[in-house]
Amino acid sequence: MKKILTIILFVCLALAVAYGAAGYWVGGQAQNQHDRLIAQINRSNYMEASIKSYERGLFSSRALTTFTLALPEGGNPIKFSIINHIYHGPFVFLENPHLKRNLRLVLAVIQTRLAPGDSGETLKTALEKIPELESSEVLTVLSIDGSGESYFDVPSFRKKFQDEKGEQVEVEWSGFSGQSKFDALLGEVTGSYSAPSLQMTGQDQLLLVKDIEGDFNSYPAIKGISVGSTNFSVGSIEGMEKENRSFNLSSLRLKAESGVAGEAINGSLLLSFDKLKAGEMGLGPFAMEFEVRKLDAEVLARFQKIVPELRKKTLEQSEKTNGEIEKQVTEIMTDLLAKSPEFEIKQLTIRTDKGDLSGRANLDFAGGKNPAGNILALLGSLEASAELSVSEALLYLVAENVFRNASAKDPESAKTGANALVMGLMAGNYIISEGGSFKSSATFKHGVLTVNGRKLDLSNLP
């Protein structure tokens, strides 16, 4: 019996030592992952990360990291610190609503929170006013196979502040949550986020934003470039100021995508909303879809590499660095145009209570050696076309507003000026009246501009 008990104790001791050794080894791997992440952040010239301390234990570690965010327009940088509590695998016992099982086989689980005592004055001031934000947390689960998932939570709060005029403003924030899945080895990431509402109420104003949502994905393509998509939407934005001036925007959507086509990169952007009411004017639905095709991947990869350098020079704001930036950007644009890219507004549609507007346009470059280096060569390689249709009532309204804002003329003078402008455009064959709308079609090819079938001398354009 004693012999069996001794064997059992020996096995338990061996397992404990083995698990401790495994935990220590996994802790080393987790620290390597942490260091690689810091190195990756430091490749961006807007953000600099500095590890202030890394206290490594047998089953967990604690890292204090300070971040410095340089603002693009200059000014004092924003500093803040975070604390990472790193729980080593292979098993982590941690209670958290995002962990479906308390016991998980992982490389590490990282809890990230703000460190107010080690942060700059900007963050300290914000947390003094909104202490609820101190409990914001990012939970990251690193798996053994190199994949992982993260969860980001910002708590809700309701606070009263004073604006610049000393008036009281109440802010009600319903919180923010996000999650993502990633694969460090493949360089892939997908995620989504949401914020139910934000309401700001003042003495003479109200702003209410509802149903903020979004999702994204990214994966490596060619030449070190990553492509993917991102979607962003807002259910509604409502605003009201004194004198009953109101603003209402519903179903705002933004979608951007990029992908590979041979040795080139294609991209698209779609912006739309259902309704917009501002004052007495109503718009909607509205949709604008833009595409760019045949962007040379090698040129984009070269631009991607020099972006940190350009950011650094932008912050210096000197005549010498501004000249260097302009030269580098010009060289990149020259090489891109030499590869015959295509740009197209596939659709532009606006419906209003004064009629509709629709149009489309495309811009192509025939390519060649350094077309952007010479303006004549650039015009010679450019091919463009555009079509536009706008209701007569809408065009007159826009023209009247232009004349009304340009000077202190009375409404009748604005109408007279708008009528003269429209008549002049019709007389010059720039627009054609057809079925209650003004229409125009234009092409530019081989240096010749043609509007509504009529070739125009560019030197005589008004």
NORPE-V49262 format. One record per residue. N is the residue number from 1. OMEGA is omega in radians with two decimals (none if undefined). NEAR is the number of other C-alpha atoms within 12 Angstrom. D_LAST is the distance of its C-alpha to the last C-alpha in Angstrom with 1 decimal. Layout:
<<N | OMEGA | NEAR | D_LAST> <N | OMEGA | NEAR | D_LAST>>
This chain:
<<1 | 3.11 | 7 | 107.6> <2 | -3.12 | 8 | 106.8> <3 | 3.13 | 9 | 105.6> <4 | 3.12 | 10 | 103.2> <5 | 3.12 | 11 | 101.9> <6 | 3.13 | 12 | 101.5> <7 | -3.14 | 13 | 99.5> <8 | 3.11 | 14 | 97.2> <9 | 3.13 | 14 | 96.7> <10 | 3.12 | 15 | 95.9> <11 | 3.12 | 15 | 93.4> <12 | 3.11 | 14 | 91.7> <13 | 3.14 | 14 | 91.6> <14 | 3.12 | 15 | 90.2> <15 | 3.13 | 15 | 87.5> <16 | 3.12 | 14 | 86.7> <17 | -3.14 | 15 | 86.4> <18 | -3.14 | 17 | 84.4> <19 | 3.09 | 23 | 82.0> <20 | 3.12 | 22 | 81.7> <21 | 3.12 | 20 | 81.0> <22 | 3.12 | 24 | 78.4> <23 | 3.13 | 32 | 76.8> <24 | 3.13 | 26 | 76.7> <25 | 3.12 | 24 | 75.2> <26 | 3.08 | 36 | 72.6> <27 | 3.07 | 38 | 71.9> <28 | 3.10 | 28 | 71.1> <29 | 3.10 | 28 | 68.7> <30 | 3.11 | 40 | 67.0> <31 | 3.08 | 34 | 66.7> <32 | 3.10 | 18 | 65.1> <33 | 3.13 | 28 | 62.6> <34 | -3.13 | 32 | 61.9> <35 | 3.12 | 21 | 61.4> <36 | 3.11 | 17 | 59.1> <37 | 3.11 | 20 | 56.9> <38 | 3.12 | 24 | 56.8> <39 | 3.13 | 18 | 55.8> <40 | 3.11 | 17 | 53.0> <41 | -3.09 | 23 | 51.6> <42 | 3.04 | 21 | 51.7> <43 | 3.07 | 21 | 49.4> <44 | -3.06 | 25 | 46.6> <45 | 3.07 | 27 | 45.5> <46 | -3.06 | 28 | 44.7> <47 | 3.09 | 26 | 48.3> <48 | -3.13 | 28 | 51.6> <49 | -3.13 | 29 | 55.0> <50 | 3.13 | 26 | 58.3> <51 | -3.14 | 27 | 61.7> <52 | 3.11 | 20 | 63.8> <53 | 3.06 | 19 | 66.9> <54 | -3.11 | 24 | 68.2> <55 | -3.06 | 21 | 71.6> <56 | 3.08 | 26 | 72.9> <57 | -3.10 | 23 | 75.9> <58 | -3.09 | 22 | 77.9> <59 | 3.11 | 30 | 76.3> <60 | 3.12 | 34 | 73.2> <61 | 3.14 | 31 | 71.0> <62 | -3.11 | 30 | 68.9> <63 | 3.05 | 32 | 65.8> <64 | -3.06 | 32 | 63.9> <65 | 3.11 | 33 | 60.3> <66 | 3.12 | 30 | 57.8> <67 | 3.07 | 31 | 54.0> <68 | -3.12 | 27 | 51.5> <69 | 3.13 | 27 | 47.9> <70 | -3.13 | 24 | 45.3> <71 | -3.11 | 20 | 42.2> <72 | -3.10 | 21 | 38.9> <73 | -3.14 | 16 | 37.5> <74 | -3.11 | 17 | 40.8> <75 | -3.11 | 12 | 43.4> <76 | 3.14 | 15 | 47.0> <77 | 3.11 | 21 | 47.8> <78 | -3.13 | 23 | 49.5> <79 | 3.04 | 29 | 53.0> <80 | -3.11 | 32 | 55.2> <81 | 3.09 | 33 | 58.3> <82 | 3.06 | 35 | 59.7> <83 | 3.07 | 34 | 63.2> <84 | 2.98 | 34 | 63.9> <85 | -3.03 | 35 | 67.3> <86 | 3.13 | 41 | 67.9> <87 | -3.05 | 39 | 70.7> <88 | 2.99 | 41 | 72.0> <89 | 0.14 | 36 | 72.9> <90 | 3.08 | 32 | 74.4> <91 | 3.13 | 28 | 75.2> <92 | 3.09 | 30 | 73.6> <93 | -3.07 | 21 | 75.2> <94 | 3.09 | 27 | 72.4> <95 | 3.14 | 15 | 71.9> <96 | -3.10 | 21 | 68.2> <97 | 3.14 | 11 | 66.6> <98 | 3.12 | 24 | 64.4> <99 | -3.08 | 21 | 67.4> <100 | 3.10 | 12 | 69.0> <101 | -3.14 | 15 | 72.1> <102 | -3.14 | 16 | 73.6> <103 | -3.08 | 17 | 75.0> <104 | 3.05 | 24 | 72.5> <105 | -3.03 | 25 | 72.7> <106 | 2.97 | 35 | 69.8> <107 | 3.11 | 37 | 69.0> <108 | 2.97 | 46 | 68.1> <109 | -3.04 | 46 | 66.8> <110 | 3.01 | 39 | 64.6> <111 | -3.09 | 34 | 64.2> <112 | 3.08 | 29 | 61.4> <113 | 3.11 | 29 | 61.1> <114 | 3.07 | 34 | 59.6> <115 | -3.03 | 29 | 61.8> <116 | -3.08 | 28 | 61.1> <117 | -3.12 | 21 | 63.7> <118 | -3.09 | 21 | 62.0> <119 | -3.14 | 28 | 58.4> <120 | -3.07 | 24 | 56.0> <121 | -3.12 | 18 | 55.7> <122 | 3.13 | 21 | 52.6> <123 | 3.13 | 27 | 54.6> <124 | -3.14 | 23 | 57.7> <125 | 3.14 | 17 | 56.0> <126 | -3.12 | 20 | 54.4> <127 | 3.06 | 23 | 57.8> <128 | 3.14 | 16 | 59.5> <129 | -3.11 | 19 | 57.3> <130 | -3.10 | 24 | 57.3> <131 | 3.12 | 21 | 60.6> <132 | -3.10 | 22 | 60.2> <133 | -3.13 | 28 | 57.6> <134 | 3.14 | 30 | 60.4> <135 | 3.03 | 24 | 61.8> <136 | -3.02 | 29 | 58.6> <137 | 2.95 | 30 | 59.8> <138 | 3.10 | 32 | 58.7> <139 | -3.11 | 35 | 61.5> <140 | 3.11 | 36 | 61.2> <141 | 3.12 | 42 | 63.7> <142 | -3.14 | 38 | 64.0> <143 | -3.11 | 31 | 65.9> <144 | -3.06 | 24 | 68.2> <145 | 3.12 | 17 | 65.9> <146 | 3.08 | 22 | 62.9> <147 | -3.14 | 25 | 61.1> <148 | 3.11 | 32 | 60.8> <149 | -3.13 | 30 | 59.4> <150 | 3.11 | 31 | 58.1> <151 | -3.07 | 32 | 58.0> <152 | -3.12 | 30 | 56.0> <153 | 3.01 | 29 | 57.0> <154 | -3.05 | 28 | 55.8> <155 | 3.08 | 24 | 57.9> <156 | 3.07 | 25 | 56.9> <157 | 3.06 | 25 | 57.2> <158 | -3.02 | 23 | 56.9> <159 | 3.06 | 24 | 56.4> <160 | -3.12 | 21 | 55.4> <161 | 3.02 | 21 | 53.4> <162 | 3.12 | 17 | 52.0> <163 | -3.08 | 15 | 48.3> <164 | -3.14 | 8 | 46.8> <165 | -3.12 | 10 | 47.6> <166 | 3.12 | 11 | 51.2> <167 | -3.08 | 15 | 50.9> <168 | 3.11 | 18 | 52.6> <169 | 3.11 | 23 | 50.8> <170 | -3.14 | 24 | 52.7> <171 | 3.09 | 27 | 51.6> <172 | -3.07 | 27 | 53.1> <173 | -3.03 | 29 | 52.5> <174 | 3.09 | 26 | 54.2> <175 | -3.11 | 28 | 54.3> <176 | 3.08 | 28 | 52.7> <177 | 3.12 | 29 | 54.2> <178 | 3.10 | 30 | 53.2> <179 | 3.13 | 29 | 54.9> <180 | 3.01 | 28 | 54.3> <181 | -3.08 | 30 | 56.2> <182 | 3.06 | 27 | 55.8> <183 | -3.07 | 24 | 57.5> <184 | -3.11 | 22 | 57.6> <185 | -3.13 | 16 | 58.7> <186 | -3.13 | 17 | 56.0> <187 | -3.12 | 22 | 53.3> <188 | 3.10 | 24 | 52.5> <189 | 3.02 | 28 | 51.8> <190 | 3.14 | 27 | 51.2> <191 | 3.10 | 27 | 51.2> <192 | -3.14 | 27 | 50.2> <193 | 3.13 | 28 | 50.1> <194 | 3.05 | 28 | 50.0> <195 | -3.03 | 29 | 50.0> <196 | -3.09 | 26 | 51.1> <197 | 3.02 | 28 | 49.6> <198 | 3.14 | 31 | 48.5> <199 | 3.08 | 31 | 48.7> <200 | -3.08 | 31 | 47.9> <201 | 3.10 | 28 | 49.2> <202 | -3.10 | 25 | 48.8> <203 | -3.09 | 20 | 49.6> <204 | -3.09 | 19 | 46.4> <205 | 3.12 | 23 | 44.7> <206 | 3.04 | 26 | 45.5> <207 | -3.12 | 28 | 44.0> <208 | 3.12 | 31 | 45.5> <209 | -3.09 | 31 | 44.6> <210 | 2.96 | 29 | 46.7> <211 | 3.02 | 27 | 47.5> <212 | -3.11 | 32 | 45.7> <213 | 3.09 | 30 | 46.5> <214 | 3.03 | 30 | 45.5> <215 | -3.07 | 28 | 46.8> <216 | 2.99 | 28 | 46.0> <217 | -3.11 | 28 | 47.4> <218 | 3.11 | 26 | 47.0> <219 | -3.11 | 26 | 48.8> <220 | 3.13 | 22 | 48.6> <221 | -3.13 | 26 | 46.6> <222 | 3.08 | 21 | 46.2> <223 | 3.13 | 22 | 45.9> <224 | 3.14 | 18 | 47.0> <225 | 3.06 | 28 | 44.1> <226 | 3.11 | 26 | 44.9> <227 | -3.14 | 31 | 43.1> <228 | -3.10 | 28 | 43.7> <229 | 3.05 | 27 | 42.3> <230 | 3.11 | 27 | 42.0> <231 | 3.12 | 28 | 41.8> <232 | 3.13 | 28 | 41.3> <233 | 3.06 | 32 | 41.5> <234 | -3.12 | 31 | 42.1> <235 | 3.13 | 28 | 43.8> <236 | 3.03 | 29 | 42.4> <237 | -3.13 | 31 | 41.0> <238 | 3.12 | 29 | 41.8> <239 | 3.11 | 29 | 41.0> <240 | 3.10 | 25 | 41.9> <241 | 3.12 | 20 | 41.5> <242 | -3.06 | 13 | 43.0> <243 | 3.03 | 9 | 41.9> <244 | 3.03 | 14 | 42.0> <245 | -3.03 | 18 | 38.6> <246 | 3.12 | 24 | 38.9> <247 | -3.13 | 27 | 37.3> <248 | 3.12 | 32 | 38.5> <249 | -3.10 | 32 | 37.4> <250 | 3.04 | 30 | 39.6> <251 | 3.05 | 28 | 40.2> <252 | -3.10 | 32 | 37.7> <253 | 3.08 | 31 | 37.9> <254 | -3.13 | 29 | 36.6> <255 | 3.11 | 29 | 37.7> <256 | -3.13 | 30 | 37.0> <257 | 3.02 | 29 | 38.7> <258 | -3.12 | 31 | 39.0> <259 | -3.08 | 29 | 41.2> <260 | 3.02 | 25 | 42.1> <261 | -3.07 | 18 | 41.1> <262 | 3.09 | 16 | 43.0> <263 | -3.09 | 21 | 42.1> <264 | 3.11 | 29 | 38.9> <265 | 3.05 | 33 | 38.1> <266 | 3.12 | 31 | 36.1> <267 | 3.11 | 29 | 35.0> <268 | 3.13 | 30 | 33.8> <269 | 3.11 | 28 | 32.9> <270 | 3.10 | 29 | 33.3> <271 | -3.12 | 29 | 32.5> <272 | 2.96 | 32 | 33.6> <273 | -3.11 | 30 | 35.2> <274 | -3.09 | 27 | 36.9> <275 | 3.02 | 28 | 36.1> <276 | 3.09 | 29 | 34.2> <277 | 3.14 | 26 | 34.9> <278 | -3.09 | 22 | 33.4> <279 | -3.10 | 17 | 34.3> <280 | -3.07 | 15 | 33.6> <281 | 3.11 | 21 | 31.2> <282 | 3.11 | 25 | 32.6> <283 | 3.02 | 29 | 31.1> <284 | 0.04 | 29 | 32.8> <285 | 3.14 | 28 | 33.7> <286 | 3.08 | 29 | 30.9> <287 | 3.06 | 30 | 30.8> <288 | -3.13 | 30 | 28.7> <289 | -3.09 | 29 | 30.0> <290 | 3.11 | 30 | 28.7> <291 | 2.98 | 31 | 30.4> <292 | -3.05 | 33 | 30.5> <293 | 3.03 | 33 | 32.6> <294 | 3.00 | 33 | 34.2> <295 | -3.06 | 37 | 34.2> <296 | -3.06 | 34 | 36.7> <297 | -3.12 | 32 | 39.8> <298 | 3.11 | 24 | 41.0> <299 | 3.11 | 31 | 37.8> <300 | 3.12 | 33 | 37.9> <301 | 3.11 | 24 | 41.6> <302 | 3.10 | 23 | 40.8> <303 | 3.14 | 28 | 38.2> <304 | -3.13 | 22 | 40.8> <305 | -3.08 | 21 | 43.3> <306 | -3.13 | 22 | 41.2> <307 | 3.11 | 22 | 39.9> <308 | 3.12 | 23 | 43.0> <309 | 3.12 | 23 | 42.4> <310 | 3.11 | 27 | 38.7> <311 | -3.14 | 28 | 39.8> <312 | 3.13 | 27 | 42.3> <313 | 3.13 | 26 | 39.9> <314 | -3.14 | 26 | 37.5> <315 | -3.12 | 24 | 40.3> <316 | 3.07 | 22 | 41.0> <317 | 3.07 | 19 | 37.6> <318 | -3.12 | 13 | 38.0> <319 | -3.13 | 13 | 35.6> <320 | -3.11 | 13 | 37.6> <321 | 3.10 | 19 | 37.7> <322 | 3.09 | 19 | 34.0> <323 | 3.12 | 17 | 33.3> <324 | 3.11 | 22 | 35.9> <325 | -3.14 | 27 | 34.3> <326 | -3.14 | 18 | 30.9> <327 | -3.12 | 16 | 32.6> <328 | 3.13 | 23 | 34.6> <329 | 3.11 | 24 | 31.8> <330 | 3.12 | 20 | 29.6> <331 | 3.12 | 23 | 32.6> <332 | 3.14 | 31 | 33.2> <333 | 3.10 | 27 | 29.6> <334 | -3.13 | 31 | 29.7> <335 | 3.09 | 29 | 33.0> <336 | -3.13 | 37 | 31.7> <337 | 3.14 | 35 | 28.7> <338 | -3.12 | 29 | 31.1> <339 | 3.04 | 31 | 33.1> <340 | 3.09 | 30 | 30.4> <341 | 3.12 | 33 | 29.9> <342 | 3.11 | 34 | 28.2> <343 | -3.08 | 29 | 26.3> <344 | 2.89 | 30 | 26.0> <345 | -3.04 | 30 | 25.4> <346 | 3.08 | 26 | 28.1> <347 | 3.01 | 27 | 27.7> <348 | -3.11 | 28 | 25.9> <349 | 3.10 | 29 | 27.5> <350 | 3.06 | 30 | 27.6> <351 | -3.13 | 27 | 29.7> <352 | 3.08 | 28 | 29.5> <353 | 3.06 | 20 | 31.3> <354 | -3.11 | 23 | 28.1> <355 | -3.02 | 27 | 27.7> <356 | 3.02 | 28 | 26.8> <357 | 3.08 | 34 | 23.9> <358 | 3.14 | 30 | 24.4> <359 | 3.05 | 28 | 22.6> <360 | -3.11 | 28 | 23.2> <361 | 3.03 | 29 | 21.7> <362 | -3.09 | 28 | 23.1> <363 | -3.13 | 29 | 22.5> <364 | 3.05 | 33 | 25.0> <365 | -3.12 | 36 | 25.8> <366 | 3.11 | 27 | 27.8> <367 | -3.07 | 28 | 29.6> <368 | -3.10 | 23 | 31.1> <369 | 3.09 | 20 | 32.3> <370 | -3.14 | 25 | 30.4> <371 | -3.11 | 28 | 26.9> <372 | -3.12 | 29 | 25.6> <373 | -3.11 | 22 | 27.0> <374 | -3.04 | 15 | 24.3> <375 | 3.13 | 14 | 20.6> <376 | 3.10 | 14 | 20.5> <377 | 3.12 | 22 | 23.6> <378 | 3.11 | 27 | 22.2> <379 | -3.14 | 27 | 19.2> <380 | -3.11 | 23 | 21.7> <381 | -3.04 | 32 | 24.0> <382 | 3.01 | 32 | 21.6> <383 | -3.07 | 29 | 21.6> <384 | 3.05 | 30 | 19.8> <385 | -3.12 | 28 | 19.6> <386 | 3.06 | 28 | 18.8> <387 | -3.11 | 30 | 19.9> <388 | 3.06 | 30 | 19.4> <389 | -3.12 | 30 | 21.2> <390 | 3.14 | 32 | 21.4> <391 | -3.11 | 29 | 23.5> <392 | -3.11 | 28 | 22.1> <393 | -3.12 | 24 | 24.2> <394 | 3.14 | 29 | 23.0> <395 | 3.11 | 32 | 19.2> <396 | 3.13 | 28 | 19.9> <397 | 3.13 | 27 | 22.2> <398 | -3.13 | 27 | 19.7> <399 | 3.12 | 27 | 17.0> <400 | 3.11 | 28 | 19.9> <401 | 3.10 | 24 | 21.1> <402 | -3.13 | 21 | 17.7> <403 | -3.12 | 25 | 17.9> <404 | -3.14 | 22 | 21.6> <405 | -3.09 | 15 | 21.6> <406 | -3.12 | 15 | 18.9> <407 | -3.12 | 14 | 21.3> <408 | -3.11 | 13 | 24.8> <409 | 3.09 | 17 | 23.8> <410 | -3.10 | 16 | 26.3> <411 | -3.13 | 19 | 25.9> <412 | 3.11 | 15 | 25.3> <413 | 3.11 | 21 | 22.4> <414 | 3.10 | 25 | 20.9> <415 | 3.13 | 24 | 21.5> <416 | 3.12 | 21 | 19.9> <417 | 3.13 | 26 | 16.7> <418 | 3.14 | 28 | 16.7> <419 | 3.12 | 23 | 17.5> <420 | 3.13 | 18 | 14.7> <421 | -3.13 | 23 | 12.1> <422 | 3.12 | 29 | 14.0> <423 | 3.11 | 22 | 14.5> <424 | 3.11 | 16 | 10.8> <425 | 3.11 | 24 | 10.4> <426 | -3.14 | 21 | 13.7> <427 | 3.12 | 13 | 12.9> <428 | 3.13 | 20 | 10.1> <429 | 3.08 | 23 | 12.8> <430 | 3.06 | 29 | 11.2> <431 | 3.13 | 30 | 14.4> <432 | 3.11 | 28 | 17.8> <433 | -3.10 | 24 | 20.6> <434 | 3.07 | 14 | 23.8> <435 | 3.11 | 11 | 27.1> <436 | 3.14 | 18 | 25.9> <437 | 2.98 | 23 | 23.1> <438 | -3.11 | 32 | 19.4> <439 | 3.12 | 30 | 19.0> <440 | 3.10 | 32 | 16.6> <441 | -3.08 | 26 | 17.6> <442 | 3.04 | 29 | 15.8> <443 | 3.06 | 27 | 17.5> <444 | -3.09 | 30 | 17.0> <445 | -3.12 | 24 | 20.0> <446 | 3.09 | 19 | 21.1> <447 | -3.11 | 22 | 17.7> <448 | 3.10 | 23 | 16.2> <449 | 3.12 | 28 | 13.7> <450 | -3.14 | 26 | 14.9> <451 | -3.13 | 30 | 13.7> <452 | 3.09 | 26 | 16.5> <453 | -3.09 | 17 | 18.2> <454 | 3.11 | 18 | 15.4> <455 | -3.08 | 21 | 14.6> <456 | 3.03 | 22 | 11.1> <457 | -3.06 | 14 | 10.6> <458 | -3.10 | 14 | 9.1> <459 | -3.11 | 9 | 8.7> <460 | -3.13 | 9 | 6.4> <461 | -3.14 | 13 | 3.8> <462 | none | 10 | 0.0>>
